[in-house]
């Protein structure tokens, strides 16, 4: 029954993703929605396949035979693998990459919010063990059979934050109407910020050694966006003296996040999480700042106050 219900939730989340993407595409009228209808099956299949490939690649020790790796009903999918698969499919499908990606981002974050509830059924996406009986039970915690105890209900937290991101993406789409890619950049920035923090709390993360794979992908996504838009901005508008303290603050945030995750000790767990969250928000804010500065420079807008 667990597989059946989880499968239903997964299918519903995929359907919700496509419906929301279609509604957004129709509302913005940035491209022929028939392109989205044609791309959707390829993006879905590619996302599904790469989600499985990523999970198996980083959890190879769980499988004794190659046949077990192909057992799709046994569960085991990596969300960042799905992101890669969808991006690959959209890039290969047509030249309308950014408008399609914007629509998929809006639908995708809503699909994640719905799909995470499948983790309640199959007892995944949970956090630390809860020892205070006052917090036993939803929405604070859920019973996890492997621990014979209650653990933090992180699936609910991620679902909630994804709904918030969905609302922010709708605002972004209205605020920056006509700027292809704005919605998808905000999606990857906001979601990576949330995932960096929540992944630190998960009890069922994918690891290589002591490193949480999804957390690294999230941090790398933020860093890549920051570097790309910083380089583009310098090429378009030249270097400004105040970029130096901004880069220093970003590097400080990245260093703080690294130290909070790996070196500050379990006895300061709450403080570590707060520092990690603060550093992630700082990096996200600077990443989006550089994106918007780059967009302004591309349009030939007047530089903001403080530019040299």
C-alpha positions in Angstrom: 0.0 0.0 0.0 2.9 2.4 0.8 4.1 2.1 -2.8 0.7 2.5 -4.2 -0.1 5.7 -2.2 3.3 7.1 -2.8 3.0 6.4 -6.5 -0.3 8.2 -6.6 1.2 11.2 -4.9 4.1 11.2 -7.2 1.9 11.0 -10.3 -0.3 13.8 -8.9 2.7 16.0 -8.3 3.9 15.5 -11.9 0.4 16.3 -13.2 0.3 19.4 -10.9 3.6 20.5 -12.2 2.4 20.4 -15.8 -0.9 22.1 -15.1 0.7 24.9 -13.2 3.4 25.3 -15.9 0.6 25.4 -18.6 -1.4 28.0 -16.7 1.7 30.1 -16.1 2.7 29.9 -19.8 -0.8 30.8 -20.9 -0.9 33.7 -18.5 2.5 35.2 -19.5 2.0 34.4 -23.3 5.8 34.3 -23.8 5.7 31.4 -26.2 3.5 28.9 -27.9 2.2 26.6 -25.2 2.2 23.8 -27.7 5.9 23.8 -27.3 5.4 23.0 -23.6 3.0 20.2 -24.4 5.5 18.7 -26.8 8.5 19.1 -24.4 6.7 17.9 -21.3 6.9 14.1 -22.0 10.6 14.3 -22.8 11.3 16.4 -19.7 9.3 14.1 -17.5 11.0 10.9 -18.8 14.5 12.5 -18.7 13.9 13.9 -15.2 12.7 10.5 -13.9 15.6 8.6 -15.5 18.3 10.9 -14.2 16.7 11.1 -10.8 17.2 7.4 -10.6 20.7 7.5 -12.1 21.9 10.1 -9.6 20.5 8.2 -6.7 22.0 4.8 -7.7 25.3 6.5 -8.6 25.7 7.9 -5.1 24.2 4.9 -3.3 25.8 2.0 -5.2 26.6 0.1 -2.0 22.8 -0.5 -1.4 22.5 -2.7 -4.5 24.1 -6.1 -4.9 23.1 -6.6 -8.6 22.5 -4.5 -11.6 18.9 -5.8 -11.8 18.3 -4.2 -8.4 19.4 -0.9 -9.7 16.8 -1.1 -12.4 14.0 -1.9 -10.0 12.2 1.4 -10.3 9.4 0.3 -7.9 11.9 -0.1 -5.1 12.2 3.7 -4.7 15.3 5.8 -4.6 15.3 9.1 -6.6 17.5 12.2 -6.3 15.7 15.6 -6.9 18.9 17.2 -8.3 19.2 14.4 -10.7 15.6 15.2 -11.9 16.6 18.9 -12.3 19.5 17.9 -14.5 17.3 15.6 -16.6 14.7 18.3 -17.2 17.4 20.9 -18.1 19.0 18.5 -20.5 15.6 17.6 -22.2 14.6 21.3 -22.5 18.0 22.3 -23.9 17.9 19.4 -26.5 14.3 19.9 -27.4 14.1 23.5 -28.7 15.7 27.0 -28.6 12.9 28.4 -26.4 14.9 27.2 -23.4 14.5 30.1 -20.9 10.7 30.7 -21.4 10.1 27.0 -21.1 12.3 26.7 -18.1 10.5 29.6 -16.4 7.2 27.8 -16.8 8.6 24.5 -15.6 10.1 26.2 -12.6 6.8 27.6 -11.5 5.1 24.2 -12.0 8.0 22.3 -10.6 8.2 24.0 -7.2 4.5 23.4 -6.8 5.0 19.8 -7.8 7.8 19.4 -5.2 5.5 20.9 -2.5 2.9 18.2 -3.4 5.4 15.4 -4.0 7.1 15.7 -0.7 4.0 14.4 1.0 4.8 11.0 -0.5 7.8 11.0 1.8 5.3 10.8 4.7 4.1 7.5 3.3 7.5 5.9 2.6 9.1 7.5 5.7 11.7 9.6 4.0 12.9 13.2 4.3 13.0 13.2 8.1 15.3 15.0 10.5 16.9 14.4 13.9 15.2 12.3 16.6 12.8 14.2 18.8 13.2 13.4 22.5 10.6 15.8 23.9 7.2 14.0 24.1 5.4 17.4 23.7 6.5 17.4 20.1 5.6 13.9 19.1 3.3 13.8 16.1 2.6 15.9 13.1 3.4 18.7 12.2 6.5 18.7 14.4 7.5 15.1 13.9 6.6 11.7 12.4 7.2 8.2 13.6 10.1 6.5 11.7 10.2 2.7 12.0 14.0 2.4 11.4 14.6 4.5 14.6 11.6 3.3 16.5 11.1 7.0 17.4 9.7 10.3 16.3 11.9 12.4 14.0 11.5 16.0 12.6 9.0 16.2 9.8 11.3 17.9 7.3 9.1 16.8 4.3 6.4 19.1 5.7 9.0 22.0 6.1 10.2 21.6 2.5 6.6 21.5 1.2 5.8 24.7 3.1 8.8 26.6 1.9 8.2 25.4 -1.7 4.7 26.9 -1.5 6.3 30.2 -0.3 8.8 30.0 -3.3 5.8 29.4 -5.6 4.2 32.6 -4.4 7.5 34.5 -4.9 7.9 33.1 -8.4 4.4 34.3 -9.3 5.4 37.8 -8.0 8.7 37.6 -10.0 6.9 36.7 -13.1 4.7 39.7 -12.8 7.5 42.0 -11.7 9.9 41.1 -14.4 7.4 40.3 -17.2 9.3 39.9 -20.5 12.7 39.0 -18.9 13.2 35.4 -19.9 15.0 33.4 -17.3 14.2 35.6 -14.3 11.7 33.1 -12.8 14.0 30.1 -13.2 17.0 32.0 -11.7 14.9 32.9 -8.7 13.7 29.4 -8.4 17.2 27.8 -8.3 18.4 30.5 -5.9 15.5 30.3 -3.5 15.3 26.5 -3.6 19.0 26.0 -3.2 19.0 28.3 -0.1 16.2 26.2 1.5 17.8 22.9 0.5 21.2 23.8 2.0 19.6 24.3 5.4 17.1 21.4 5.4 19.6 18.9 4.0 21.8 19.6 7.0 19.0 18.4 9.2 18.1 15.3 7.3 18.7 11.9 8.7 18.5 10.1 5.3 20.7 12.2 3.1 22.9 10.8 0.4 26.5 10.9 1.4 30.0 10.6 -0.1 32.0 10.1 3.0 30.8 12.8 5.4 29.5 15.1 2.6 25.8 15.4 1.8 25.4 15.2 -1.9 22.3 17.3 -2.3 23.6 20.0 0.0 26.8 20.3 -2.2 24.7 20.5 -5.3 22.6 23.3 -3.8 25.6 25.3 -2.6 27.3 24.7 -6.0 24.2 26.0 -7.8 24.3 29.2 -5.8 28.0 29.7 -6.3 27.7 29.0 -10.0 24.9 31.5 -10.5 26.9 34.1 -8.5 30.1 33.6 -10.5 28.3 33.6 -13.9 26.4 36.8 -13.3 29.4 38.5 -11.7 31.6 37.7 -14.7 28.8 38.9 -17.1 28.3 42.1 -15.2 32.0 42.9 -15.2 32.2 42.3 -19.0 29.1 44.5 -19.6 29.7 47.4 -17.1 33.3 47.1 -16.0 34.7 46.5 -12.6 33.5 48.6 -9.6 35.4 49.1 -6.4 32.5 48.0 -4.2 32.5 44.6 -5.8 35.5 43.7 -3.6 33.7 44.0 -0.2 30.7 42.2 -1.8 32.9 39.3 -3.0 34.5 39.3 0.5 31.1 39.0 2.2 30.0 36.3 -0.2 33.2 34.3 0.5 32.7 34.9 4.2 29.2 33.5 3.9 30.4 30.5 2.1 33.1 29.9 4.6 30.7 30.3 7.5 28.3 27.8 5.9 31.2 25.3 5.5 32.4 25.7 9.0 28.9 25.5 10.5 28.2 22.3 8.6 31.5 20.5 9.2 33.6 21.9 12.0 31.7 23.6 14.8 30.7 20.5 16.7 27.4 18.7 17.4 27.2 20.3 20.9 26.3 23.6 19.2 23.8 22.2 16.7 21.2 25.0 17.0 23.8 27.7 16.6 25.3 25.9 13.7 22.0 25.7 11.9 21.3 29.4 12.5 24.7 30.3 11.1 24.1 28.0 8.1 20.7 29.6 7.5 22.1 33.1 7.8 25.0 32.4 5.4 22.7 30.7 2.9 20.3 33.7 2.9 23.3 36.1 2.5 24.7 34.1 -0.5 21.2 34.0 -2.1 20.7 37.7 -1.7 24.1 38.5 -3.2 23.5 36.0 -6.1 20.1 37.7 -7.0 21.7 41.1 -6.5 24.3 40.3 -9.1 21.7 38.9 -11.4 19.6 42.0 -11.3 22.6 44.3 -11.7 23.6 42.2 -14.8 20.1 42.5 -16.2 20.1 46.3 -15.7 23.5 46.6 -17.4 22.2 44.5 -20.3 19.3 46.9 -20.7 21.6 49.9 -20.5 19.9 51.1 -17.3 21.4 53.9 -15.2 23.8 52.4 -12.6 22.6 52.3 -9.0 23.9 54.7 -6.4 27.4 53.7 -5.2 28.7 52.6 -8.6 32.0 54.1 -9.6 
